[in-house]
Amino acid sequence: MAEVGGAVVGAVVGAVAEPAVSLVFSRFALRMDLNRNHQDLMREAMKLWELRDGISEEISSNRMTPEITRWMSQVEGMLTEVTGLDNKYNDRKKHPWKLYRRLRGASLSRDMAAKYELVHGLWEEGRRIKAMLRLPMPVVGIRPAKIKYNSPLHKYVEEAVSFLKDLDIRRIGIWGIVGTGKTTIMEHLNHHENVKNMFDIVISVAIQKEWSEIGFQQQILDRLVVNMGSDDIKKNAQIIFDELKNKKCLILLDDVCCTIELEKLIGVHNMQTCKVVLATRDLAICKEMAVDDEIEVETLSDVEALDMFMEEAGECIKDFPKAVQVAQLVVKECGGLPLLIEKLAKTFKGMGGNIQRWTDGRKRLQDLMNEEGMRAVHRVLQFCYNSLDSNPKKDCFLYCALYSEKCEILVRCLLECWRMEGFTHNDGHEILGHLINVSLLETSGNKKIVKMNKVLREMALTISEERENSKIVAMKCEELKEPSNCEKWTQANRISLLDEKLQNLPENLNCGNLFTLLLQRNKNLTAIPNLFFASMCCLRVLDLHGTGIKSLPSSLCNLIGLKGLYLNSCIDLVELPTDTHELKQLEVLDIRGTKLSLCQIRSLTWLKLLRISLSNFGKRSQTQNQTDNVSEFVSLEEFSIDIDLSDKQGYRIANIIAEKLATLEKLTSLKFWFPTVERLDSFVNKNKPWKDFFDRKSPAWEDFSFRFQFAVGSLNLTRYQILESFDDPSYNSLKFIYGEGVNDLIRNVLAKTHAFGLINHMGASSLSEFYMENLKDLFVCSIEGCNEIETIIDSTGKRESVLEFLQHLHIENASKLESIWKGPVLAGSLTRLRTLVLLKCQVLTKIFSNGMIQQLCKLEHLRVEECDEIEEIIMRSENSELESNQLRRLKTLTLLNLPKLTSIWTHDSLEWASLERIEISICPMLKKLPFNINNAPKLRCIHCKQEWWEALKWTNDLIKQRLNPLCAFTSSSG
């Protein structure tokens, strides 16, 4: 009986105690939630306020945009709200019983959790704003093609630099007739090493024919990344003066066609540290603008002209004596103008060794030459255009005239536009290469960007007026206000209003013949009239990227022929018309950096190319529905998903998307972040075409059927973006981050990769562990933070060459790296290497192993920095039998913070035939340079500290005398 009674009592006590215990635990959990949410909120708020303060310090009032002002205001409001929640929490903490009031405590905890999301959202937006804060770079613009050392143009550049060094000369005039190379001289001054060291900022302005004082000030303010205060010239001049008064500034004014009152427009007379170089065709303008010294750019002599033609035409002319005879006659038609000589030489070079074609070409040229002055220049350039051997090449060339001469044309978008216009199919790269080779388009070696020469553009616009279905209108926003100019829209086939200060567009237009409309980067264009697109039924390409639009009008759906729509970087764009499904021809869509969601475009299942950001998948509850839409795009051939590393949901979203990608069976080009190797493996195994691609044994340079830019692993640092190649956007790239060991799938992917980044990897002592046969086709290799790597390549016991195609090798923070190469360096290895960078490799003692330097016949750039144990750049013990021309291609040598470095090379026996620039800093043990009077003929600049330079030892004082003028001494100590 007692046992039964005890059981009953126990049951009763248990029944009573259970809810009591549950309540205690519930309250404890609530308190834990509340404390955690409070800590998270205050920590996130602190990050937000620090970010706000950082942006405030970086930006002046003149750089404050409406977007930044709005964000700052929201942050201030959020500060008040967070402070209120913090006060409530502290009040309840002082009165603990309040924390246990379940409803109040739960409500406060929920409020803080919700506020955390809002604060984090503002922080994300602030990070994007901070990333877009553009303080002016010291130098901007595409680096021009190199001019031959000691050529006439090179001499003019060096003469101008010598004038700039003269403290008494503040204004220089460069003058000469059209085509003599004045613009080329100005471009080289803009990028000259000595000029960069003399000035804090270089401002280059191309003066337009229809220039205005306000437009001129606008160009200066744009370069300074400052908002124009108003149309008040005096106020704008004060803003410019305030920005430049404490800077050493060089202003380059190209193609000045009338007198510019610099004192009135930028207050230059009050700036003692400001210098001006102007280029003009008219000597009188130099006089009127009171230059201190003049440089006349003369036409080339007959000998100089023929030399230049032969140099530009290359080997094809040297093998055919008759071609030299034709060249002499062609050169006479050029009047000694470098512009024409270069273009004609490239055009005739494109004719190959066919002498009959050369002869016929020369006769056609002669028939055109019945004009003088600018007309004659255009006639010669028109001959180059007429020599293009197909209409698609001519169409592609004329299309580039939509972009101004100062505009950097993104190759990827240009090729897409050519294809959507119907000019090209699969031969866009080939046509682009030809236009560059015949010098009708310019590039500085970076294959991502091209531009068109100003005079060529003028000629192209003239031709487009006469050619059927090619009429181009390149308009300024102020011209839109004139009714007569609206009539141009009716006749035009292609219109560009890009990079202008466009705010409004006409409402009613008749544009039935329009194929391309470029309106990009008009930030002040916030709305498009509802009927604006109504008549544009033939439009194929519409570029609105970087505009301030919030929505698109319903008339967008009238664009039944539209193939390409670019909306990227429209940061306020939140809405599309409901009838977008009417855009049946749309193939290319870019919505990166917008506030659009994937749901808004889910009806466009016929798209072939789609570029989006992870943020386009929405937040939390929306994400699943949004990611489900990925599978609907069954026609996609190219898919690019940009990463927002500040988004905490990015990892989860990327995992879900990775599963959906496998269903896209037509996909042949993919840019994506796979959070884990397992996700990449799942994609490859479930998508048969990609699996077949990676299983094939054909080398990467042969198999162009698939293109990829993959990042695999934890992307927890903002600098770990998907690797893009140094030169070519069409390279396959793989970035493997925080991986362990060597995975078979990674090996297979690596075999198809051109650019490889290995970041913070564990469990591999050399790159060879990924199997050397998989490294054969690498063009670019970057190794960073791999603390178990001891050597890059271990060729012990190997019989085949490796890294035959490697052009760029970058190694950073490899704390155990002892050597780059271990074992024999087999013939053919590294023979294409152009750039070698070694940073923070603390135990590295040996750069060039025995036999390695003999393979580096194309090495152009060598940089060694913070490698504490390096004593010799070229070790005598490893390289006892070097030929004198071993490093004949080396152009730049940078040695920084090498405390034990005593020698570059032990004596002056090497020929540094191509060396142009040296930078040496904090190398206290280095007392001697490997130069004599003759062995570095092209050396132009030595960056170093003056005290270090003065302490160097010389075998001959004449060597120091020859090199001393090349020194650009740095002012900082250390």
TAFENMO-V965818 format. One record per backbone hydrogen bond with DSSP energy under -1.0 kcal/mol. NH is the residue of the N-H (numbers start at 0). CO is the residue of the C=O. Records with the same first field share a line. If there is no record, write none. Layout:
NH = CO, CO
This chain:
4 = 0
5 = 1
6 = 2
7 = 3
8 = 4
9 = 5
10 = 6
11 = 7
12 = 8
13 = 9
14 = 10
15 = 11
16 = 12
17 = 13
19 = 15
20 = 16
21 = 17
22 = 18
23 = 19
24 = 20
25 = 21
26 = 22
27 = 23
28 = 24
29 = 25
30 = 26
31 = 27
32 = 28
33 = 29
34 = 30
35 = 31
36 = 32
37 = 33
38 = 34
39 = 35
40 = 36
41 = 37
42 = 38
43 = 39
44 = 40
45 = 41
46 = 42
47 = 43
48 = 44
49 = 45
50 = 46
51 = 47
52 = 48
53 = 49
54 = 50
55 = 51
56 = 52
57 = 53
58 = 54
62 = 59
63 = 60
68 = 64
69 = 65
70 = 66
71 = 67
72 = 68
73 = 69
74 = 70
75 = 71
76 = 72
77 = 73
78 = 74
79 = 75
80 = 76
81 = 77
82 = 78
83 = 79
84 = 80
85 = 81
86 = 82
87 = 83
88 = 84
89 = 85
90 = 86
91 = 87
92 = 88
93 = 89
94 = 90
97 = 94
98 = 95
101 = 99
104 = 100
105 = 101
106 = 102
107 = 103
108 = 104
109 = 105
110 = 106
111 = 107
112 = 108
113 = 109
114 = 110
115 = 111
116 = 112
117 = 113
118 = 114
119 = 115
120 = 116
121 = 117
122 = 118
123 = 119
124 = 120
125 = 121
126 = 122
127 = 123
128 = 124
129 = 125
130 = 126
131 = 127
150 = 147
154 = 150
155 = 151
156 = 152
157 = 153
158 = 154
159 = 155
160 = 156
161 = 157
162 = 158
163 = 159
164 = 160
168 = 165
171 = 275
172 = 292
173 = 277
174 = 294
175 = 279
179 = 176
184 = 180
185 = 181
186 = 182
187 = 183
188 = 184
189 = 185
190 = 186
195 = 191
196 = 192
197 = 193
198 = 194
199 = 247
200 = 247
201 = 137
202 = 249
204 = 251
206 = 253
210 = 208
215 = 211
216 = 212
217 = 213
218 = 214
219 = 215
220 = 216
221 = 217
222 = 218
223 = 219
224 = 221
225 = 220
226 = 61
235 = 231
236 = 232
237 = 233
238 = 234
239 = 235
240 = 236
241 = 237
242 = 238
243 = 239
244 = 240
246 = 243
248 = 272
249 = 200
250 = 274
251 = 202
252 = 276
253 = 204
255 = 278
261 = 259
264 = 260
265 = 261
267 = 261
269 = 266
270 = 267
273 = 270
274 = 248
275 = 169
276 = 250
277 = 171
278 = 252
279 = 173
286 = 282
287 = 283
288 = 284
289 = 286
290 = 285
291 = 170
292 = 170
294 = 172
296 = 174
299 = 335
304 = 300
305 = 301
306 = 302
307 = 303
308 = 304
309 = 305
310 = 306
311 = 307
312 = 308
313 = 309
316 = 313
318 = 314
319 = 316
323 = 319
324 = 320
325 = 321
326 = 322
327 = 323
328 = 324
329 = 325
330 = 326
331 = 327
332 = 329
333 = 330
336 = 333
338 = 178
340 = 336
341 = 337
342 = 338
343 = 339
344 = 340
345 = 341
346 = 342
347 = 343
348 = 344
349 = 345
350 = 347
351 = 348
353 = 350
354 = 352
357 = 353
358 = 354
359 = 355
360 = 356
361 = 357
362 = 358
363 = 359
364 = 360
365 = 361
366 = 362
367 = 363
368 = 364
369 = 367
374 = 371
376 = 372
377 = 373
378 = 374
379 = 375
380 = 376
381 = 377
382 = 378
383 = 379
384 = 380
385 = 381
386 = 382
387 = 384
393 = 389
394 = 390
395 = 391
396 = 392
397 = 393
398 = 394
399 = 395
400 = 397
401 = 398
402 = 399
406 = 403
408 = 449
410 = 447
413 = 409
414 = 410
415 = 411
416 = 412
417 = 413
418 = 414
419 = 415
420 = 416
422 = 417
430 = 426
431 = 427
432 = 428
433 = 429
434 = 430
435 = 431
436 = 432
437 = 433
438 = 435
439 = 434
440 = 434
441 = 450
448 = 445
449 = 408
450 = 441
456 = 452
457 = 453
458 = 454
459 = 455
460 = 456
461 = 457
462 = 458
463 = 459
464 = 460
465 = 462
466 = 462
469 = 466
472 = 493
474 = 495
478 = 475
479 = 476
481 = 478
484 = 481
485 = 481
490 = 486
491 = 487
492 = 470
493 = 470
494 = 515
495 = 472
496 = 517
498 = 519
513 = 510
514 = 492
515 = 492
516 = 540
517 = 494
518 = 542
520 = 544
522 = 520
524 = 521
525 = 523
531 = 528
533 = 530
535 = 532
536 = 534
538 = 535
539 = 514
540 = 514
541 = 563
542 = 516
543 = 565
545 = 567
546 = 543
547 = 521, 524
549 = 525
555 = 552
556 = 553
557 = 554
558 = 555
559 = 557
561 = 558
562 = 539
563 = 539
564 = 587
565 = 541
566 = 589
568 = 591
569 = 566
570 = 568
572 = 569
573 = 549
574 = 549
581 = 578
582 = 579
583 = 581
585 = 582
586 = 562
587 = 562
588 = 608
589 = 564
590 = 610
593 = 590
594 = 572
597 = 615
599 = 596
600 = 597
603 = 600
604 = 602
606 = 603
607 = 586
608 = 586
609 = 637
610 = 588
611 = 639
613 = 641
615 = 612
616 = 613
617 = 614
621 = 618
622 = 619
625 = 621
626 = 622
627 = 623
629 = 626
631 = 628
632 = 629
633 = 631
634 = 604
635 = 632
636 = 607
637 = 607
638 = 668
639 = 609
640 = 670
641 = 611
646 = 643
649 = 646
652 = 648
653 = 649
654 = 650
655 = 651
656 = 652
657 = 653
658 = 654
659 = 655
660 = 656
662 = 659
663 = 660
664 = 662
667 = 636
668 = 636
669 = 706
670 = 638
671 = 708
673 = 710
679 = 675
680 = 676
681 = 677
682 = 678
683 = 679
684 = 680
685 = 681
686 = 682
690 = 686
691 = 687
692 = 688
693 = 689
694 = 690
695 = 691
701 = 698
702 = 698
706 = 667
708 = 669
709 = 732
710 = 671
711 = 734
712 = 673
715 = 713
719 = 716
720 = 718
730 = 727
732 = 707
733 = 754
734 = 709
735 = 756
736 = 711
737 = 758
740 = 761
746 = 742
747 = 743
748 = 744
749 = 745
750 = 746
751 = 748
752 = 749
753 = 731
754 = 731
755 = 779
756 = 733
757 = 781
758 = 735
759 = 783
761 = 738
766 = 791
768 = 765
769 = 766
770 = 767
773 = 770
774 = 771
777 = 774
778 = 753
779 = 753
780 = 807
781 = 755
782 = 809
783 = 757
784 = 811
786 = 784
788 = 785
789 = 764
790 = 764
792 = 819
794 = 821
797 = 794
806 = 778
807 = 778
808 = 834
809 = 780
810 = 836
811 = 782
812 = 838
816 = 813
817 = 789
818 = 789
821 = 792
828 = 825
832 = 829
833 = 806
834 = 806
835 = 860
836 = 808
837 = 862
838 = 810
839 = 864
843 = 840
844 = 817
845 = 817
851 = 848
854 = 851
856 = 854
858 = 855
859 = 833
860 = 833
861 = 891
862 = 835
863 = 893
864 = 837
865 = 895
869 = 866
872 = 902
873 = 903
878 = 874
885 = 882
887 = 884
889 = 886
890 = 859
891 = 859
892 = 916
893 = 861
894 = 918
895 = 863
896 = 920
897 = 921
900 = 897
901 = 870
902 = 870
910 = 883
911 = 934
912 = 910
915 = 890
916 = 890
917 = 940
918 = 892
919 = 942
920 = 894
925 = 922
938 = 935
939 = 915
940 = 915
941 = 965
942 = 917
943 = 967
948 = 944
949 = 945
951 = 948
952 = 926
958 = 955
960 = 956
961 = 957
962 = 958
963 = 959
965 = 962
966 = 963
967 = 941
969 = 943
